[in-house]
Every structure is written in C-alpha cells, then in structure tokens.
Amino acid sequence: MASGRITKWSLMIGQYDVDFKPRPTIKGQALADFIAECTARTEDETNDSNDFDNWWEMYTDGASSARGCGGGAVITSPEGFKAYYSMKFEFKVTNNEAEYEALIAGLKCAKALGAARLKVRMDSQLVVTQMNGTAETREERMKVYKELAEEQTAQFEQVVLEQVSRVENAEADILSKLSNPPTDDPASSIPRHIRGFVRQEVFPVPATDVIQVEIISIAEPNWAKEIADYLRDGTLPEPEADGSTGRAAWIKRRAPNFELIDGQLYKKTFGGPYLRCLPPSLAAAVIEEIHEGICSSHQAPRTLARKIILQGYYWPTIQQDCFNHTRKCAVCQQYAPVPGRPASFYTPMTIALPFARWGVDLLGPLPTAAGGRKFVIVAIDYFTKWVEAEPLASITEFQCQKFVWQSIICRFGIPEQIITDNGRQFVGRGFEAYLAKWGIRHSKASVAYPQANGQVENMNRTIMGGIKKKLEDYASTWPEQLNYVLWTYRTTP
C-alpha cells in the first residue's frame, strides 16, 4: 500500500498523462562506460598526469646563408611561459651544422632554466633521425656534433626529439634569421619590434672547437685545522710522498703558541688578547673588508697587516697576503705616492703634554661639493697625533677662528701653542688677535724652512690620498667621505 506522499504525487502527475515504466535492462557496454567514467583514478594514473604536465617544450632551428649564419630556440615552460633565444654564429657552417649548433645551444639554455624533462621539436629530419638512432651518422663532423648533443641530453631526466613541419617551427625559424643584417625587402626583413624582446647571444667559434678543460685543484693544507687537531688529540699529517715530515715538525714547533678554546683556535700574544686564527678563505674576506670596506682608506701593506692584528685576527702569511692584495688593487696603484725629492733629516720637536701643541693647515682646492665646499682645514696634535678636519666653502680668517673654537678649544681645551704656515688667513690681524685673546702662542713656519710645520703637512698628504681614493665612487660627495678617512687614520696604529 502506497504511503500518503506517493499517492499525492501520483494524483499530481496523473493529470499530465504520465505513465510509470520500470527501467529496462542495462546493456553491458553502457555499464562498462559508466564504470569507466565514474570510477576514481588510481594514484599511479594521477602521478602520470602530473608528470606529463611537467614537460618542457623547445622548438629549434638553424639557418645558413650568404648573409650570415644563426640559430633560434623557443623554450616553453610547463606553465606556458615562453623564452625566445636567438644565436648569431660568427663562423660559416652548413645547414645541418647550424641545426646541430642551435640544438646544442638550446639544450644548454633549457638546462639553465631548470628543465628536467624536455620535448624538442625541429624541422631537420637528418638531426632528428640521427639523434633517435634511426639513421646512420657517416660524416666525421656530424659524429662530433651528435656526441656533443648527446652529452647535453644526458644532463636531463628525459629528452624526446620529434620532427615537425616548417609551419609549426615558424617562430624558431624567425629567431634563426635575426643575426642577418636588415634588408630593404620587407618580405625577408625581420620586424624591428621582434628584436626588442629576444635574447641574442654571439658564438665566435663552433661548439666542436670549444675545448673542455677539466680543472684540477690541489687543496692547500689548512694550517689552523692541523694545529687544532694536534692540540685536541695529537694528530699529525701523514708524511709526504718523498717521506719528509717537515709539515709535522712545523706543527709541533708552532703548536705551543696557540690555544684551543671551545673548538676555535687562538694565537697567544705577549701581554695582549688572544688572536682568532682564520683559514685562507676567511682571511681573504677580512683583507678585502679592511682594505676596501666602509672604514677603509686603501692602506699600505704593513699598515693593513697591523690593523688586521688589532682587530683580533691572525694567520701565518698575513704580511705577504696584504702585500699581494695591495699590489692587485687598482685604486692603490693609480694613486700610489711618487717620491719627488730625496729624503732629508728633520729636527724632532719634543712635547710632553697632550693637546698642548697643534699644527693647523689648509688643504685644497678639491672638486666642488654641495654648499660650494672645496677646501679642508686640518689640525693635528703633536703629542697624540689626533686629527681634526672640516670641509669649508671659503678660507677666511673667520672660518679659521671658528674651526679653532669648535674643533680644538671646545673639545680639548685651550692649547699652549698653534703652529701654522704664512698663509694670509693665519697671519691676519683678526686671527692673531683671536689667539692672543685666549692666551695661545702663535708660531709660524719659516719661509726658508717649511718643514717646521711638517707634521700637519704630512697629515695633509694622508688625507688627500684617502680622499683621492674615495673620489672614484664619491666625486661630488667627498665631504661625507672625509669622516671615513679620518676614522681610518684614527683607528690605524
């Protein structure tokens, strides 16, 4: 007996002359189609589909004519992005050789882009059949090209080569002709806008002429590791091929001067802190940073080595490494001081109090910077060798008085004596009266003996040398670099 709901539905449908008929028997084929369509895919089938989606595609073509030789490659990523690669061959090749050249260069480019599985399509039947092994390679030059191409394909997980028609390979064909000079014939000329977004590379020699050089590097002994191993458990390096034990003897002789703390090797110093021992790789980075870094002034080798030691680092060849680095520095060689006169004897000036005697001098003119600044006023203390400097736009008596007040008196107190040359800024009444007001004795270097103010003159050369080396990158902003030059001098022993 039907329920009330079924009866209600029957009355509603009956007015439309709709008759119920039972479902007929399902044929075997229809059932099979239904099962095939609705059954969930297995894990293997899903992986196969994903693997198929990870394939890269590359179309290549090579061209050789009287106007030039070239190649082209269009590489498409699994996501559909394309890379256009044009090649210009600066050597004569046949059409088949150009096809191989384009294939080899395209394979290298695809590998550099990160392709693992690659489908290569080209219109050269000869190259495709030779690479697939369905045709015999008879010519010696073709054999060499085939070996080079196989070396490149071996770097991929899987490579498939297919032959396509010229119509399907039209993009690569256009790229292969980009190396040809433009002509007046619009039909044969490549549009200018195509050259704008294509990466073109010039090949001076064929791929068969490139010599593969295998670099054999002989690792130098790591002196820090050898000494650390000896201090840790007494391990010594093996005797050399000739039976000599010179390396082991050297380690035994030097080991007492070192200390192993928490796995890090340090060198003992007489009355000073331990120095961290660096391997050759880190030593080169430290030299470059101190010599050319933010607080650098391209110091001489001995000064550079002393500064590295003061920073707390050590390795046995520090002096020679600093010498070799400065010899290779282009800035140091360009602005190296050239002796202009023979050395002479100087009369030393003794002073027992710090900041009691100052030498003041002017430096410039230099390239005009912001604010019209092109001069530098420099002062150096004869006892501590402390340096003060300030860029100026004009060198007047007022500017000199202002510098003495701000950079000397306000910072180090009233000095006993200031030594200058006979410049008009220093011998004027205003500057003389200003020093007399503070009770400062003013001494002027003799015209016949300018070496009396030689301390500040030498400092001027140091500052000028540092600024010149900074002008390579900071020509119009040298006042901002002046503090870096002073920082270098003040922190250099």
C-alpha positions, 0 to 999 in steps of 0.5 A: 500500500502506497504511503500518503506522499506517493499517492499525492504525487501520483494524483499530481502527475496523473493529470499530465498523462504520465505513465510509470515504466520500470527501467529496462535492462542495462546493456553491458557496454553502457555499464562498462562506460559508466564504470569507466567514467565514474570510477576514481583514478588510481594514484599511479594514473594521477602521478602520470598526469602530473608528470606529463604536465611537467614537460618542457617544450623547445622548438629549434632551428638553424639557418645558413646563408650568404648573409650570415649564419644563426640559430633560434630556440623557443623554450616553453615552460610547463606553465606556458611561459615562453623564452625566445633565444636567438644565436648569431654564429660568427663562423660559416657552417652548413645547414645541418651544422647550424641545426646541430649548433642551435640544438646544442645551444638550446639544450644548454639554455633549457638546462639553465632554466631548470628543465628536467624533462624536455620535448624538442621539436625541429624541422631537420629530419637528418638531426632528428633521425640521427639523434633517435638512432634511426639513421646512420651518422657517416660524416666525421663532423656530424659524429662530433656534433651528435656526441656533443648533443648527446652529452647535453641530453644526458644532463636531463631526466628525459629528452624526446626529439620529434620532427615537425613541419616548417609551419609549426617551427615558424617562430624558431625559424624567425629567431634563426634569421635575426643575426642577418643584417636588415634588408630593404625587402620587407618580405625577408626583413625581420620586424624591428619590434621582434628584436626588442624582446629576444635574447641574442647571444654571439658564438665566435667559434663552433661548439666542436672547437670549444675545448673542455678543460677539466680543472684540477685543484690541489687543496692547500693544507689548512694550517689552523685545522692541523694545529687544532687537531694536534692540540685536541688529540695529537694528530699529525699529517701523514708524511709526504710522498718523498717521506719528509715530515717537515709539515709535522715538525712545523706543527709541533714547533708552532703548536705551543703558541696557540690555544684551543678554546671551545673548538676555535683556535687562538694565537697567544700574544705577549701581554695582549688578547688572544688572536682568532686564527682564520683559514685562507678563505676567511682571511681573504674576506677580512683583507678585502673588508679592511682594505676596501670596506666602509672604514677603509682608506686603501692602506699600505701593506704593513699598515693593513697587516697591523690593523688586521692584528688589532682587530683580533685576527691572525694567520701565518702569511698575513704580511705577504697576503696584504702585500699581494692584495695591495699590489692587485688593487687598482685604486692603490696603484693609480694613486700610489705616492711618487717620491719627488725629492730625496729624503732629508733629516728633520729636527724632532720637536719634543712635547710632553703634554697632550693637546698642548701643541697643534699644527693647523693647515689648509688643504685644497682646492678639491672638486666642488661639493654641495654648499660650494665646499672645496677646501679642508682645514686640518689640525693635528696634535703633536703629542697624540697625533689626533686629527681634526678636519672640516670641509669649508666653502671659503678660507677666511680668517673667520672660518679659521677662528671658528674651526679653532673654537669648535674643533680644538678649544671646545673639545680639548681645551685651550692649547699652549701653542698653534703652529701654522704656515704664512698663509694670509688667513693665519697671519691676519690681524683678526686671527692673531688677535683671536689667539692672543685673546685666549692666551695661545702662542702663535708660531709660524713656519719659516719661509726658508724652512717649511718643514717646521710645520711638517707634521700637519703637512704630512697629515695633509698628504694622508688625507688627500690620498684617502680622499683621492681614493674615495673620489672614484665612487664619491666625486661630488660627495667627498665631504661625507667621505672625509669622516671615513678617512679620518676614522681610518687614520684614527683607528690605524696604529 
